[in-house]
Amino acid sequence: MRRGLAGAVHPAAHPPPGDLPHDPGRKERAARVSIASNTALIVLKLVAGAATGSIAIVTEAVHSSIDLLASIVAYFSVRKADEPADESHMYGHEKVENLASALEGVLILLGAGIIIYESVRRLNHPREIESLGFGIVAVAVSTVVNLAVSTYISRQARSTDSPALESDAAHLRTDALTSAGVLLALVLVSSTGSRYLDPITALVVATIIVWSGIRIVSRSSRVLVDEALPEEELALVGDAIRDYGAPEVAGYHKLRARRAGSRRHIDLHVQFRPGTTLERAHHLSHQLQHEIERRIHGADVLIHIEPKGPRTGAGSGASGG
């Protein structure tokens, strides 16, 4: 069993009152929808690619295959992230989502590399595209489905604050955007008969995919190396302490905060004026903890109780007085 730190107030394994509404199956359901839609679209795009001979449609199938793999990773990561803290992972398993998000970004970059290689090869050896009507319909359906599913996944990602679902939604939005580009290219090919528009479109699609992959990897990596929370979130901690207005509280300092999945881990030293009893300081620390957790959803707050003295002045985080 975990022991508390002397002079510190830390919530137990129970979720704090300010947490987001927790539905363990909500994120899993969203990930399953993504898996189902990607599977269906892969089949549709492969059939359309084989029927038309369009490299742009085939690259869309590759893109959807990467999205499917990413959706599967997201599904298992949100399941693991929802597991409670244990003796081996005392801070919980939330960072699994950030790791999965980074992996999804790498998979996107891998898929883009395949598309670029095949597009350059097709530029050197262009070929006629057949059954354009079927290809146009298939890509149009893909665009609409991806827009609808990405909107749903994005909404679930915001409501659950899930990095894995956020990355999955980004994949699907990128897929919808690239599908729209391929759709435009197929219409132009049908109008002009040009054999070069198809591989050129695939290269443009690959460039967009590379940008999306780099952005996802960068965002996930910042969390994995414990980058501090944004200034606006850190400011909420000071606001909570000042607005609570306990006269015994002299200030705070040594504020540190990081993110893991949808959880924010925050620790700080709160200073109390001379004469404050330990019992009173302990009670106030719990109240401040709840106030911070109310303002920052998903916060896990650790407060170190400290007396204000000549050598422990209130510092830059002082609440005044």
C-alpha positions in Angstrom: 0.0 0.0 0.0 1.3 3.5 -0.8 2.3 5.7 2.0 1.7 9.5 2.0 4.7 11.9 2.1 5.2 13.7 5.4 4.0 17.3 5.2 2.1 16.7 2.0 -1.5 16.4 1.1 -2.2 14.1 -1.8 -5.5 12.7 -3.1 -6.1 9.0 -2.8 -6.6 6.8 -5.8 -10.2 8.0 -6.1 -10.8 10.6 -8.9 -10.9 14.2 -7.7 -14.3 16.0 -7.7 -13.3 18.3 -10.6 -12.6 15.4 -12.9 -14.4 15.0 -16.3 -17.4 12.7 -16.3 -15.8 9.3 -16.5 -17.2 6.6 -18.8 -14.6 3.9 -19.3 -16.4 2.6 -22.4 -16.9 6.0 -24.1 -13.4 6.3 -25.6 -13.4 2.6 -26.6 -16.7 3.0 -28.5 -15.3 6.0 -30.4 -12.2 4.0 -31.3 -14.3 1.1 -32.5 -16.3 3.4 -34.8 -13.0 4.5 -36.3 -11.8 0.9 -36.8 -15.1 -0.1 -38.5 -15.1 2.9 -40.8 -11.5 2.6 -41.8 -11.9 -1.1 -42.6 -14.9 -0.4 -44.9 -13.1 2.4 -46.6 -10.0 0.4 -47.3 -12.0 -2.3 -49.1 -13.9 0.4 -51.1 -10.6 2.2 -52.1 -8.8 -1.0 -53.0 -11.6 -2.1 -55.3 -11.8 1.4 -56.8 -8.0 1.5 -57.2 -7.9 -1.8 -58.9 -10.8 -0.9 -61.2 -9.4 2.5 -62.3 -5.7 1.9 -62.0 -5.4 5.3 -60.2 -2.3 5.7 -58.1 -4.0 8.5 -56.2 -6.9 6.1 -55.1 -4.4 3.4 -54.2 -2.5 5.9 -52.1 -5.7 6.8 -50.4 -6.2 3.1 -49.6 -2.6 3.0 -48.1 -3.5 6.1 -46.1 -6.7 4.4 -44.7 -4.6 1.3 -43.9 -2.3 3.5 -41.8 -5.4 5.1 -40.2 -6.8 1.6 -39.4 -3.6 0.6 -37.7 -3.6 3.9 -35.8 -7.2 3.3 -34.8 -6.3 -0.1 -33.4 -3.4 1.4 -31.5 -5.8 4.1 -30.1 -8.3 1.5 -29.1 -5.9 -0.5 -27.0 -4.2 2.6 -25.6 -7.5 4.1 -24.3 -8.3 0.7 -22.6 -4.9 0.6 -21.0 -5.0 4.3 -20.0 -8.3 3.8 -18.1 -6.7 1.2 -15.8 -6.2 2.5 -12.2 -2.8 3.2 -10.7 -1.0 0.1 -9.3 2.2 -0.7 -7.5 4.2 -0.7 -10.7 2.6 2.5 -12.1 1.8 4.7 -9.2 0.9 7.7 -11.4 -1.5 5.6 -13.5 -1.3 4.5 -17.1 -2.5 7.7 -18.8 0.8 8.3 -20.7 0.1 5.2 -22.8 -2.3 7.5 -24.8 0.5 9.9 -25.5 2.8 7.1 -26.5 0.1 5.7 -28.8 -0.4 9.2 -30.3 3.4 9.5 -31.1 3.3 6.0 -32.7 0.3 7.0 -34.8 2.3 10.0 -36.1 5.2 7.8 -37.0 2.9 5.5 -38.9 1.5 8.4 -40.8 5.1 9.4 -41.9 5.7 5.8 -42.9 2.6 5.8 -45.1 3.6 9.1 -46.7 7.0 7.7 -47.6 5.3 4.8 -49.4 3.0 7.2 -51.3 5.9 9.5 -52.4 7.9 6.5 -53.7 5.0 5.1 -55.7 4.0 8.6 -57.0 7.5 9.4 -58.3 7.6 6.0 -60.0 4.2 6.6 -61.6 5.4 10.1 -62.9 8.2 8.3 -64.8 5.8 5.7 -66.1 2.3 7.3 -66.4 -0.7 5.1 -67.3 -4.2 5.6 -68.4 -7.0 5.7 -65.8 -10.2 3.7 -66.5 -13.7 3.5 -64.9 -13.3 7.1 -63.7 -17.0 7.3 -62.8 -16.7 4.5 -60.3 -13.5 6.0 -58.9 -15.1 9.4 -58.4 -18.1 7.9 -56.6 -15.9 5.8 -54.3 -13.7 8.7 -53.3 -16.7 11.0 -52.8 -18.2 8.4 -50.4 -14.9 8.1 -48.6 -14.7 11.9 -48.1 -18.2 12.2 -46.6 -17.7 9.2 -44.3 -14.3 10.4 -43.0 -15.7 13.9 -42.4 -18.6 12.4 -40.4 -16.5 10.0 -38.4 -13.7 12.5 -37.7 -16.3 15.0 -36.4 -17.7 12.3 -34.1 -14.2 11.2 -32.9 -13.1 14.8 -32.4 -16.2 15.5 -30.2 -15.5 12.5 -28.1 -11.8 13.4 -27.8 -12.7 16.9 -26.5 -15.3 15.6 -24.0 -12.9 12.9 -22.6 -9.6 15.0 -23.2 -8.1 11.9 -24.9 -4.8 12.5 -26.8 -5.2 9.1 -28.6 -8.6 10.0 -29.9 -7.5 13.5 -30.8 -4.8 12.0 -33.0 -7.2 9.6 -34.5 -9.6 12.4 -35.4 -6.7 14.3 -36.9 -5.8 11.3 -39.1 -9.4 11.1 -40.4 -9.6 14.8 -41.1 -6.4 14.6 -43.1 -7.8 11.5 -44.9 -11.0 13.5 -45.7 -8.9 16.4 -47.0 -6.7 14.3 -49.2 -9.8 12.4 -50.5 -11.3 15.7 -51.5 -8.0 16.5 -53.4 -8.0 13.1 -55.1 -11.7 13.7 -56.0 -10.8 17.0 -57.7 -7.9 15.4 -59.5 -10.1 12.6 -60.9 -12.6 15.1 -62.1 -9.8 17.0 -63.9 -8.4 13.8 -65.4 -11.9 13.0 -66.7 -12.1 16.5 -68.2 -8.5 16.8 -69.6 -7.4 13.3 -70.1 -4.0 14.1 -68.5 -2.1 11.1 -67.2 0.2 13.2 -65.0 -2.5 14.8 -62.8 -3.0 11.5 -60.9 0.6 11.0 -59.6 1.0 14.8 -59.0 -2.1 14.8 -56.8 -0.7 11.8 -54.9 2.5 13.8 -54.2 0.4 16.7 -52.9 -1.5 14.3 -50.7 1.8 12.9 -49.3 3.0 16.4 -48.4 -0.1 17.0 -46.4 0.2 13.7 -44.7 3.8 14.4 -43.7 2.8 17.7 -42.2 0.1 16.0 -40.2 2.4 13.3 -39.0 5.2 15.7 -37.9 2.6 17.8 -35.9 1.2 14.7 -34.1 4.7 13.4 -33.2 5.8 16.8 -32.0 2.7 17.3 -29.8 2.9 13.9 -28.3 6.7 14.1 -27.7 6.3 17.3 -25.6 4.0 15.4 -23.2 6.3 12.4 -23.0 9.2 14.5 -21.9 7.1 16.2 -19.2 6.7 19.6 -20.8 5.1 22.1 -18.4 1.4 22.9 -18.7 0.5 26.0 -20.7 0.8 29.4 -18.8 -3.0 29.8 -18.8 -3.5 26.5 -17.0 -0.7 27.3 -14.5 -2.3 30.7 -13.8 -5.5 29.0 -12.7 -3.6 27.5 -9.8 -2.6 30.9 -8.5 -6.2 32.2 -9.1 -7.7 29.4 -7.1 -5.4 30.1 -4.1 -6.0 33.8 -4.2 -9.8 33.6 -4.8 -10.1 31.1 -1.9 -8.8 33.9 0.3 -7.9 32.0 3.5 -6.1 34.5 5.8 -3.7 31.8 7.0 -2.3 31.3 3.6 0.8 33.5 3.0 1.5 32.3 -0.6 2.9 29.5 -2.7 6.0 28.6 -4.7 7.8 25.7 -6.4 4.8 25.1 -8.6 5.3 22.3 -11.1 2.8 20.7 -13.5 2.9 18.2 -16.3 0.4 16.3 -18.3 -0.1 12.5 -18.8 -2.9 11.5 -21.1 -6.0 13.4 -19.9 -4.5 13.8 -16.4 -2.7 16.9 -15.1 -0.2 16.2 -12.3 0.3 19.4 -10.2 2.5 19.9 -7.2 3.3 23.0 -5.2 4.4 24.3 -1.8 1.7 26.4 0.1 3.0 28.6 2.8 1.1 29.3 6.0 1.4 32.2 8.5 3.0 31.7 11.9 0.5 30.4 14.5 -1.4 28.2 12.0 -2.0 24.8 13.5 -1.1 21.7 11.5 -4.7 20.6 11.6 -5.9 23.9 10.1 -3.2 23.9 7.5 -4.1 20.3 6.6 -7.8 21.2 6.3 -7.1 24.3 4.2 -4.7 22.4 1.9 -7.5 19.9 1.1 -9.9 22.8 0.3 -7.3 24.4 -2.0 -6.7 21.1 -3.6 -10.4 20.7 -4.4 -10.6 24.3 -5.7 -7.7 23.7 -8.1 -9.2 20.4 -9.2 -12.5 22.2 -9.9 -10.8 24.7 -12.2 -8.5 22.4 -13.9 -10.3 19.2 -15.1 -8.4 16.0 -14.7 -6.0 17.5 -12.1 -4.2 15.4 -9.5 -2.8 17.9 -7.0 -0.1 17.4 -4.4 0.4 20.2 -1.8 3.4 20.5 0.5 2.6 22.3 3.7 5.2 24.9 4.6 5.5 27.6 7.3 6.3 31.1 6.2 9.5 32.3 7.8 12.5 34.6 7.2 14.1 32.2 4.8 10.9 30.9 3.2 9.3 34.1 1.9 6.2 33.9 -0.2 8.2 34.1 -3.4 6.9 34.9 -6.8 3.8 32.8 -6.3 2.7 34.7 -3.2 -1.0 35.4 -2.8 -0.2 38.6 -1.0 -0.3 39.9 2.5 
